[in-house]
């Protein structure tokens, strides 16, 4: 190790329970089916995790039309859109639905609130698979507020003041942005007729809170975030770190590490997204050492 360089590893690393469950279901599908098993899109937002499945024989395909009839398809942990489910069933396909139970719970909650007459506000990325699946479960079009908070106020003002509102979040939405939105509601006096449900995944919150605790010690020189660039929960970690850490580096693969990043006597903190395999974290530590 470079002089007295210190490497700290966050307690909450590797697969979260939802990803672990999805991964196990995918492996079981390969073990039970002799013919090729297809992954419909990336099971999770992590190239290494998906690569491990492809190496076991999985075939990765984004388009339902390109998947053969009457075989087994493993769908994403982020949820499955209704129209996609119908297309798969019409082809006689056996669906292994790995939707995270927490994601499914949010879908049920949104459906119940809509039936009660609430106008739905969803904090999340409209292009994310979880949000697309969630919207497909609703009868009317919700207001989706994405990462760009500058237009939140304008969109909120456009909603009728006499209608009751209900707010839910993408499970991996950055906690800080959720808190920013709650403040905005207060500023605009919209809290009276508004129900706010904190549907952020506790695992996402644990990782962000743990990172915050480390940074508040003032002893961290570099934060290295390991996780997919399309991963929403990993992005949340990056947002927390970049505002407080002297230096924050976000990588997808341990092979991206460069010797020039480090100086003697530095303290380095390693954190990972919820879909980053444990073995990738171990490999990263070895690379740095």
C-alpha atoms as a printed R data frame, in Angstrom:
    type eleno elety resid chain resno       x       y       z
1   ATOM     1    CA   UNK     A     1   0.000   0.000   0.000
2   ATOM     2    CA   UNK     A     2   1.220   3.507  -0.872
3   ATOM     3    CA   UNK     A     3   2.960   4.669   2.347
4   ATOM     4    CA   UNK     A     4   0.225   5.076   4.972
5   ATOM     5    CA   UNK     A     5  -2.687   5.368   2.583
6   ATOM     6    CA   UNK     A     6  -5.853   4.282   4.369
7   ATOM     7    CA   UNK     A     7  -8.740   2.533   2.607
8   ATOM     8    CA   UNK     A     8 -12.165   2.563   4.241
9   ATOM     9    CA   UNK     A     9 -15.023   0.460   2.865
10  ATOM    10    CA   UNK     A    10 -18.622   1.416   3.568
11  ATOM    11    CA   UNK     A    11 -20.636  -1.136   5.543
12  ATOM    12    CA   UNK     A    12 -23.502  -1.147   3.028
13  ATOM    13    CA   UNK     A    13 -21.848  -2.387  -0.166
14  ATOM    14    CA   UNK     A    14 -22.570  -4.986  -2.815
15  ATOM    15    CA   UNK     A    15 -26.030  -6.161  -3.845
16  ATOM    16    CA   UNK     A    16 -29.029  -4.822  -1.930
17  ATOM    17    CA   UNK     A    17 -31.692  -7.437  -0.950
18  ATOM    18    CA   UNK     A    18 -33.859  -6.638  -4.015
19  ATOM    19    CA   UNK     A    19 -30.979  -7.111  -6.448
20  ATOM    20    CA   UNK     A    20 -29.812 -10.250  -4.619
21  ATOM    21    CA   UNK     A    21 -33.331 -11.682  -4.969
22  ATOM    22    CA   UNK     A    22 -33.523 -10.803  -8.698
23  ATOM    23    CA   UNK     A    23 -30.085 -12.296  -9.329
24  ATOM    24    CA   UNK     A    24 -30.983 -15.528  -7.502
25  ATOM    25    CA   UNK     A    25 -34.217 -15.819  -9.521
26  ATOM    26    CA   UNK     A    26 -32.264 -15.358 -12.752
27  ATOM    27    CA   UNK     A    27 -29.698 -18.038 -11.811
28  ATOM    28    CA   UNK     A    28 -32.514 -20.466 -10.900
29  ATOM    29    CA   UNK     A    29 -34.140 -19.822 -14.285
30  ATOM    30    CA   UNK     A    30 -30.907 -20.846 -16.053
31  ATOM    31    CA   UNK     A    31 -30.570 -23.964 -13.913
32  ATOM    32    CA   UNK     A    32 -34.157 -25.106 -14.609
33  ATOM    33    CA   UNK     A    33 -34.246 -24.418 -18.363
34  ATOM    34    CA   UNK     A    34 -32.024 -26.304 -20.803
35  ATOM    35    CA   UNK     A    35 -32.898 -23.979 -23.736
36  ATOM    36    CA   UNK     A    36 -31.537 -20.388 -23.896
37  ATOM    37    CA   UNK     A    37 -32.959 -18.032 -21.282
38  ATOM    38    CA   UNK     A    38 -33.334 -14.397 -22.306
39  ATOM    39    CA   UNK     A    39 -32.886 -11.274 -20.205
40  ATOM    40    CA   UNK     A    40 -35.312  -8.565 -21.307
41  ATOM    41    CA   UNK     A    41 -33.065  -5.548 -20.857
42  ATOM    42    CA   UNK     A    42 -30.452  -5.245 -18.130
43  ATOM    43    CA   UNK     A    43 -31.656  -7.104 -15.036
44  ATOM    44    CA   UNK     A    44 -29.998  -4.360 -12.947
45  ATOM    45    CA   UNK     A    45 -28.081  -1.203 -13.837
46  ATOM    46    CA   UNK     A    46 -24.624  -2.704 -13.560
47  ATOM    47    CA   UNK     A    47 -22.550  -3.999 -16.462
48  ATOM    48    CA   UNK     A    48 -20.536  -6.442 -14.346
49  ATOM    49    CA   UNK     A    49 -23.638  -8.019 -12.801
50  ATOM    50    CA   UNK     A    50 -25.231  -8.459 -16.246
51  ATOM    51    CA   UNK     A    51 -21.956  -9.752 -17.721
52  ATOM    52    CA   UNK     A    52 -21.826 -12.442 -15.011
53  ATOM    53    CA   UNK     A    53 -25.272 -13.659 -16.159
54  ATOM    54    CA   UNK     A    54 -24.358 -13.544 -19.854
55  ATOM    55    CA   UNK     A    55 -21.288 -15.659 -19.053
56  ATOM    56    CA   UNK     A    56 -23.668 -18.232 -17.533
57  ATOM    57    CA   UNK     A    57 -25.502 -18.436 -20.864
58  ATOM    58    CA   UNK     A    58 -28.136 -15.691 -20.648
59  ATOM    59    CA   UNK     A    59 -29.023 -13.880 -23.862
60  ATOM    60    CA   UNK     A    60 -29.573 -10.150 -23.540
61  ATOM    61    CA   UNK     A    61 -32.313  -8.552 -25.655
62  ATOM    62    CA   UNK     A    62 -34.131  -5.207 -25.397
63  ATOM    63    CA   UNK     A    63 -36.868  -5.855 -27.974
64  ATOM    64    CA   UNK     A    64 -39.663  -8.362 -27.261
65  ATOM    65    CA   UNK     A    65 -40.106  -8.877 -31.018
66  ATOM    66    CA   UNK     A    66 -36.577 -10.313 -31.303
67  ATOM    67    CA   UNK     A    67 -37.162 -12.945 -28.610
68  ATOM    68    CA   UNK     A    68 -38.291 -16.421 -29.815
69  ATOM    69    CA   UNK     A    69 -41.768 -17.669 -28.836
70  ATOM    70    CA   UNK     A    70 -42.455 -20.083 -25.980
71  ATOM    71    CA   UNK     A    71 -39.207 -19.754 -24.066
72  ATOM    72    CA   UNK     A    72 -38.276 -18.338 -20.641
73  ATOM    73    CA   UNK     A    73 -37.621 -14.621 -20.195
74  ATOM    74    CA   UNK     A    74 -36.252 -12.974 -17.061
75  ATOM    75    CA   UNK     A    75 -37.537  -9.405 -16.709
76  ATOM    76    CA   UNK     A    76 -35.889  -6.491 -14.939
77  ATOM    77    CA   UNK     A    77 -35.915  -5.850 -11.203
78  ATOM    78    CA   UNK     A    78 -37.183  -2.307 -11.925
79  ATOM    79    CA   UNK     A    79 -40.644  -3.505 -12.957
80  ATOM    80    CA   UNK     A    80 -42.479  -4.561 -16.098
81  ATOM    81    CA   UNK     A    81 -44.761  -2.336 -18.177
82  ATOM    82    CA   UNK     A    82 -48.263  -3.735 -18.762
83  ATOM    83    CA   UNK     A    83 -47.979  -3.562 -22.564
84  ATOM    84    CA   UNK     A    84 -44.653  -5.442 -22.434
85  ATOM    85    CA   UNK     A    85 -46.133  -8.153 -20.215
86  ATOM    86    CA   UNK     A    86 -49.006  -8.605 -22.710
87  ATOM    87    CA   UNK     A    87 -46.575  -8.886 -25.657
88  ATOM    88    CA   UNK     A    88 -44.583 -11.579 -23.808
89  ATOM    89    CA   UNK     A    89 -47.701 -13.577 -22.876
90  ATOM    90    CA   UNK     A    90 -49.006 -13.320 -26.462
91  ATOM    91    CA   UNK     A    91 -45.782 -15.048 -27.577
92  ATOM    92    CA   UNK     A    92 -46.371 -17.905 -25.115
93  ATOM    93    CA   UNK     A    93 -43.356 -16.883 -23.076
94  ATOM    94    CA   UNK     A    94 -42.797 -17.988 -19.473
95  ATOM    95    CA   UNK     A    95 -42.070 -14.812 -17.498
96  ATOM    96    CA   UNK     A    96 -39.681 -14.809 -14.542
97  ATOM    97    CA   UNK     A    97 -40.666 -11.448 -13.063
98  ATOM    98    CA   UNK     A    98 -37.892 -10.215 -10.760
99  ATOM    99    CA   UNK     A    99 -39.565  -6.893  -9.889
100 ATOM   100    CA   UNK     A   100 -38.252  -5.756  -6.514
101 ATOM   101    CA   UNK     A   101 -40.966  -6.158  -3.813
102 ATOM   102    CA   UNK     A   102 -40.413  -2.530  -2.769
103 ATOM   103    CA   UNK     A   103 -41.059  -1.366  -6.338
104 ATOM   104    CA   UNK     A   104 -44.212  -3.483  -6.483
105 ATOM   105    CA   UNK     A   105 -45.387  -1.973  -3.195
106 ATOM   106    CA   UNK     A   106 -45.060   1.545  -4.655
107 ATOM   107    CA   UNK     A   107 -47.076   0.464  -7.714
108 ATOM   108    CA   UNK     A   108 -49.899  -0.792  -5.453
109 ATOM   109    CA   UNK     A   109 -49.844   2.397  -3.372
110 ATOM   110    CA   UNK     A   110 -50.039   4.601  -6.487
111 ATOM   111    CA   UNK     A   111 -53.005   2.593  -7.789
112 ATOM   112    CA   UNK     A   112 -54.870   2.933  -4.468
113 ATOM   113    CA   UNK     A   113 -54.252   6.692  -4.273
114 ATOM   114    CA   UNK     A   114 -55.428   7.218  -7.846
115 ATOM   115    CA   UNK     A   115 -58.667   5.325  -7.126
116 ATOM   116    CA   UNK     A   116 -59.267   7.644  -4.157
117 ATOM   117    CA   UNK     A   117 -59.154  10.635  -6.521
118 ATOM   118    CA   UNK     A   118 -55.668  11.978  -5.876
119 ATOM   119    CA   UNK     A   119 -53.675  13.662  -8.642
120 ATOM   120    CA   UNK     A   120 -50.404  11.748  -8.657
121 ATOM   121    CA   UNK     A   121 -47.003  13.441  -8.535
122 ATOM   122    CA   UNK     A   122 -44.048  11.118  -9.077
123 ATOM   123    CA   UNK     A   123 -40.492  12.192  -8.270
124 ATOM   124    CA   UNK     A   124 -38.309  10.194 -10.631
125 ATOM   125    CA   UNK     A   125 -36.691   9.877 -14.011
126 ATOM   126    CA   UNK     A   126 -39.454   9.539 -16.659
127 ATOM   127    CA   UNK     A   127 -37.084   7.445 -18.816
128 ATOM   128    CA   UNK     A   128 -36.235   4.993 -16.030
129 ATOM   129    CA   UNK     A   129 -37.737   1.486 -16.276
130 ATOM   130    CA   UNK     A   130 -39.170   1.725 -12.748
131 ATOM   131    CA   UNK     A   131 -41.118   4.899 -13.581
132 ATOM   132    CA   UNK     A   132 -42.313   3.573 -16.953
133 ATOM   133    CA   UNK     A   133 -43.658   0.436 -15.240
134 ATOM   134    CA   UNK     A   134 -45.265   2.538 -12.495
135 ATOM   135    CA   UNK     A   135 -47.024   4.847 -14.983
136 ATOM   136    CA   UNK     A   136 -48.348   1.817 -16.880
137 ATOM   137    CA   UNK     A   137 -50.238   0.773 -13.718
138 ATOM   138    CA   UNK     A   138 -52.139   4.084 -13.579
139 ATOM   139    CA   UNK     A   139 -55.285   5.046 -15.503
140 ATOM   140    CA   UNK     A   140 -54.509   8.768 -15.770
141 ATOM   141    CA   UNK     A   141 -51.271  10.538 -16.611
142 ATOM   142    CA   UNK     A   142 -49.325  11.551 -13.475
143 ATOM   143    CA   UNK     A   143 -47.050  14.584 -13.149
144 ATOM   144    CA   UNK     A   144 -43.501  13.227 -13.269
145 ATOM   145    CA   UNK     A   145 -40.811  15.534 -11.883
146 ATOM   146    CA   UNK     A   146 -37.331  14.428 -12.918
147 ATOM   147    CA   UNK     A   147 -33.778  15.244 -11.904
148 ATOM   148    CA   UNK     A   148 -33.922  18.838 -13.168
149 ATOM   149    CA   UNK     A   149 -35.457  20.670 -10.200
150 ATOM   150    CA   UNK     A   150 -35.453  24.102 -11.896
151 ATOM   151    CA   UNK     A   151 -38.840  23.484 -13.545
152 ATOM   152    CA   UNK     A   152 -40.541  21.830 -10.550
153 ATOM   153    CA   UNK     A   153 -42.105  25.088  -9.338
154 ATOM   154    CA   UNK     A   154 -43.589  25.974 -12.728
155 ATOM   155    CA   UNK     A   155 -45.080  22.488 -13.166
156 ATOM   156    CA   UNK     A   156 -46.481  22.544  -9.644
157 ATOM   157    CA   UNK     A   157 -48.132  25.929 -10.274
158 ATOM   158    CA   UNK     A   158 -49.907  24.472 -13.313
159 ATOM   159    CA   UNK     A   159 -51.814  21.970 -11.133
160 ATOM   160    CA   UNK     A   160 -55.313  23.035  -9.977
161 ATOM   161    CA   UNK     A   161 -55.198  24.285  -6.354
162 ATOM   162    CA   UNK     A   162 -58.457  22.606  -5.339
163 ATOM   163    CA   UNK     A   163 -57.357  19.084  -6.316
164 ATOM   164    CA   UNK     A   164 -55.873  16.785  -3.668
165 ATOM   165    CA   UNK     A   165 -52.307  15.729  -4.511
166 ATOM   166    CA   UNK     A   166 -50.319  12.629  -3.578
167 ATOM   167    CA   UNK     A   167 -46.544  12.439  -3.916
168 ATOM   168    CA   UNK     A   168 -44.505   9.244  -4.280
169 ATOM   169    CA   UNK     A   169 -40.905   8.731  -5.334
170 ATOM   170    CA   UNK     A   170 -38.853   6.400  -7.456
171 ATOM   171    CA   UNK     A   171 -37.354   4.039  -4.863
172 ATOM   172    CA   UNK     A   172 -33.816   5.109  -5.802
173 ATOM   173    CA   UNK     A   173 -34.478   8.867  -6.099
174 ATOM   174    CA   UNK     A   174 -31.747  10.975  -4.399
175 ATOM   175    CA   UNK     A   175 -32.829  11.692  -0.828
176 ATOM   176    CA   UNK     A   176 -31.621  15.304  -1.034
177 ATOM   177    CA   UNK     A   177 -33.880  16.011  -4.010
178 ATOM   178    CA   UNK     A   178 -36.840  14.463  -2.190
179 ATOM   179    CA   UNK     A   179 -36.198  16.842   0.745
180 ATOM   180    CA   UNK     A   180 -35.842  19.783  -1.683
181 ATOM   181    CA   UNK     A   181 -39.266  18.987  -3.125
182 ATOM   182    CA   UNK     A   182 -40.862  18.799   0.343
183 ATOM   183    CA   UNK     A   183 -39.454  22.289   1.028
184 ATOM   184    CA   UNK     A   184 -40.822  23.572  -2.283
185 ATOM   185    CA   UNK     A   185 -44.320  22.325  -1.385
186 ATOM   186    CA   UNK     A   186 -44.164  24.283   1.888
187 ATOM   187    CA   UNK     A   187 -42.939  27.428   0.128
188 ATOM   188    CA   UNK     A   188 -45.859  27.237  -2.295
189 ATOM   189    CA   UNK     A   189 -48.387  26.475   0.470
190 ATOM   190    CA   UNK     A   190 -49.414  23.231  -1.213
191 ATOM   191    CA   UNK     A   191 -49.010  20.937   1.796
192 ATOM   192    CA   UNK     A   192 -52.635  21.216   3.022
193 ATOM   193    CA   UNK     A   193 -54.213  19.152   0.273
194 ATOM   194    CA   UNK     A   194 -51.163  17.014  -0.367
195 ATOM   195    CA   UNK     A   195 -50.173  13.568   0.928
196 ATOM   196    CA   UNK     A   196 -46.434  12.880   0.795
197 ATOM   197    CA   UNK     A   197 -45.330   9.253   0.945
198 ATOM   198    CA   UNK     A   198 -41.651   8.564   1.466
199 ATOM   199    CA   UNK     A   199 -41.258   5.590  -0.885
200 ATOM   200    CA   UNK     A   200 -37.465   5.800  -1.068
201 ATOM   201    CA   UNK     A   201 -35.892   2.407  -0.541
202 ATOM   202    CA   UNK     A   202 -34.377   2.173   2.971
203 ATOM   203    CA   UNK     A   203 -31.262   0.581   1.448
204 ATOM   204    CA   UNK     A   204 -30.745   3.686  -0.724
205 ATOM   205    CA   UNK     A   205 -31.175   5.889   2.348
206 ATOM   206    CA   UNK     A   206 -28.812   3.754   4.487
207 ATOM   207    CA   UNK     A   207 -26.056   4.100   1.890
208 ATOM   208    CA   UNK     A   208 -26.515   7.860   1.523
209 ATOM   209    CA   UNK     A   209 -26.702   8.401   5.310
210 ATOM   210    CA   UNK     A   210 -23.616   6.264   5.920
211 ATOM   211    CA   UNK     A   211 -21.697   8.229   3.271
212 ATOM   212    CA   UNK     A   212 -22.815  11.479   4.937
213 ATOM   213    CA   UNK     A   213 -21.577  10.251   8.326
214 ATOM   214    CA   UNK     A   214 -18.127   9.469   6.921
215 ATOM   215    CA   UNK     A   215 -17.891  12.845   5.166
216 ATOM   216    CA   UNK     A   216 -18.902  14.780   8.289
217 ATOM   217    CA   UNK     A   217 -15.801  13.486  10.097
218 ATOM   218    CA   UNK     A   218 -13.743  15.677   7.752
219 ATOM   219    CA   UNK     A   219 -11.162  12.882   7.471
220 ATOM   220    CA   UNK     A   220 -11.966  11.630   3.946
221 ATOM   221    CA   UNK     A   221  -9.690  12.829   1.130
222 ATOM   222    CA   UNK     A   222 -11.172  10.861  -1.772
223 ATOM   223    CA   UNK     A   223 -14.509   9.109  -2.263
224 ATOM   224    CA   UNK     A   224 -14.591   6.435  -4.940
225 ATOM   225    CA   UNK     A   225 -18.097   5.463  -5.992
226 ATOM   226    CA   UNK     A   226 -18.360   2.131  -7.788
227 ATOM   227    CA   UNK     A   227 -21.537   1.576  -9.778
228 ATOM   228    CA   UNK     A   228 -23.282   1.810 -13.133
229 ATOM   229    CA   UNK     A   229 -23.572   5.249 -14.759
230 ATOM   230    CA   UNK     A   230 -27.278   4.502 -15.455
231 ATOM   231    CA   UNK     A   231 -27.911   3.548 -11.836
232 ATOM   232    CA   UNK     A   232 -30.169   6.024 -10.050
233 ATOM   233    CA   UNK     A   233 -29.128   5.001  -6.510
234 ATOM   234    CA   UNK     A   234 -25.441   5.291  -7.475
235 ATOM   235    CA   UNK     A   235 -26.117   8.776  -8.837
236 ATOM   236    CA   UNK     A   236 -27.652   9.640  -5.456
237 ATOM   237    CA   UNK     A   237 -24.369   8.671  -3.751
238 ATOM   238    CA   UNK     A   238 -22.442  10.814  -6.222
239 ATOM   239    CA   UNK     A   239 -24.654  13.852  -5.477
240 ATOM   240    CA   UNK     A   240 -24.052  13.436  -1.732
241 ATOM   241    CA   UNK     A   241 -20.285  13.066  -2.120
242 ATOM   242    CA   UNK     A   242 -19.495  15.700  -4.732
243 ATOM   243    CA   UNK     A   243 -20.805  18.519  -2.526
244 ATOM   244    CA   UNK     A   244 -18.816  17.524   0.557
245 ATOM   245    CA   UNK     A   245 -15.772  15.440  -0.353
246 ATOM   246    CA   UNK     A   246 -12.519  17.149  -1.426
247 ATOM   247    CA   UNK     A   247 -12.509  14.741  -4.376
248 ATOM   248    CA   UNK     A   248 -15.188  12.382  -5.703
249 ATOM   249    CA   UNK     A   249 -14.561   9.827  -8.459
250 ATOM   250    CA   UNK     A   250 -17.391   7.744  -9.970
251 ATOM   251    CA   UNK     A   251 -16.311   4.626 -11.844
252 ATOM   252    CA   UNK     A   252 -18.178   1.669 -13.324
253 ATOM   253    CA   UNK     A   253 -15.285  -0.769 -13.385
254 ATOM   254    CA   UNK     A   254 -12.291  -1.334 -11.052
255 ATOM   255    CA   UNK     A   255 -10.039  -1.324 -14.145
256 ATOM   256    CA   UNK     A   256 -10.648   2.425 -14.483
257 ATOM   257    CA   UNK     A   257  -8.490   3.116 -11.398
258 ATOM   258    CA   UNK     A   258  -5.353   5.170 -12.077
259 ATOM   259    CA   UNK     A   259  -2.298   5.405  -9.845
260 ATOM   260    CA   UNK     A   260  -2.096   9.177 -10.390
261 ATOM   261    CA   UNK     A   261  -5.336   9.685  -8.432
262 ATOM   262    CA   UNK     A   262  -3.664   8.934  -5.111
263 ATOM   263    CA   UNK     A   263  -1.132  10.611  -2.857
264 ATOM   264    CA   UNK     A   264   0.660   9.234   0.239
265 ATOM   265    CA   UNK     A   265  -1.154   9.467   3.586
266 ATOM   266    CA   UNK     A   266  -4.602   9.926   2.046
267 ATOM   267    CA   UNK     A   267  -7.797   8.383   3.397
268 ATOM   268    CA   UNK     A   268  -9.938   6.838   0.684
269 ATOM   269    CA   UNK     A   269 -13.570   5.826   1.143
270 ATOM   270    CA   UNK     A   270 -15.129   3.236  -1.158
271 ATOM   271    CA   UNK     A   271 -18.908   3.136  -1.569
272 ATOM   272    CA   UNK     A   272 -20.957   1.148  -4.058
273 ATOM   273    CA   UNK     A   273 -24.319   1.241  -5.772
274 ATOM   274    CA   UNK     A   274 -26.975  -1.322  -4.816
275 ATOM   275    CA   UNK     A   275 -26.464  -3.377  -7.991
276 ATOM   276    CA   UNK     A   276 -22.660  -3.562  -7.761
277 ATOM   277    CA   UNK     A   277 -21.424  -7.117  -7.037
278 ATOM   278    CA   UNK     A   278 -19.337  -7.666  -3.885
279 ATOM   279    CA   UNK     A   279 -16.560  -9.155  -6.013
280 ATOM   280    CA   UNK     A   280 -16.228  -5.850  -7.909
281 ATOM   281    CA   UNK     A   281 -15.699  -3.967  -4.617
282 ATOM   282    CA   UNK     A   282 -13.052  -6.515  -3.596
283 ATOM   283    CA   UNK     A   283 -11.333  -6.133  -6.970
284 ATOM   284    CA   UNK     A   284 -11.349  -2.334  -6.580
285 ATOM   285    CA   UNK     A   285  -9.638  -2.530  -3.170
286 ATOM   286    CA   UNK     A   286  -6.971  -4.837  -4.621
287 ATOM   287    CA   UNK     A   287  -6.382  -2.459  -7.559
288 ATOM   288    CA   UNK     A   288  -5.897   0.521  -5.223
289 ATOM   289    CA   UNK     A   289  -3.561  -1.450  -2.956
